[in-house]
Amino acid sequence: MSFDSGKKLGLTASILYLTVPIATVALYVIFIFSLFSSVTTLTGRSTATPLFSPFAFSFGILWAAIIALGLLGLVSLILFIISMYQLSHYYNEPGIFKNVIYSLIVSIVGGVALIITMIAVFLVSLTSSIGRTSSTAPTFGVFIIALIAIVVVALVVGIASALLNKRAFNLLSAKSGVNSFDTAGLLLLIGVIIPIVSWIGWIFAAIGFNQLKPKPLENQTIYSTAPPSPTQVKFCPNCGASNNITSIYCKNCGQPLQ
């Protein structure tokens, strides 16, 4: 049960990871197009009826859709964690699940650190701008340094988290014999720098989960309790007792067997 469930949950999580970015981009494209249609209609530059109603995609609807996609992403993460937990038990490799959990912990701690960094940047920028009305150069310099710090923190967190997920995928690949997981882990690591590569990595993860097969049964010795067939015995001409086909003397009377 753990294998079938882990395989299905992993495949579902991978498909959701592929769907959420596409849905997010499509949502923003439709919203921008709707907003553009609304602006051109209000300014009188377009006499044609807009393809989308000006109020069809209000900011409230946009944020509701973003929250829904965020929840869908959270569901994807939960399904992925459960899948790796079940597969780690099936293959008797705790490292599969542990590395995924470590990756989650790094992401949470790193996210908190990133938020603290951003708040610190805001406070430093605010305090440095107080009393400076004639020159904005110092404030701009502080902003650039703070921006670099934020980018560095985000990269460090992303790389550490991706490395742990890569280790989990590598262990799963070694235990299952499915090489697609190795490729998925590598692409997820590269995706920290190039996000589209991470999306491709989940394609390989989905392929890997789909290719998973149960472990082959170990060879077992089968003992037969059926009596030997007549062709496998030799009968004694003296007493009629049955003997092994390779016997030279009767086990019952000791006479030579012909």
Secondary structure by P-SEA (a helix, b strand, c coil): caaaaaaaaaaaaaaaaaaaaaaaaaaaaaaaaaaaaaaaaaacccccccccccccccaaaaaaaaaaaaaaaaaaaaaaaaaaaaaaaaaccaaaaaaaaaaaaaaaaaaaaaaaaaaaaaaaaaaaaccccccaaaaaaaaaaaaaaaaaaaaaaaaaaaaaaaaaaaaaaaaaccaaaaaaaaaaaaacccaaaaaaaaaaaaaaaaacccccccbbbbbbccccccccbbbbcccccccccccccccccccccc
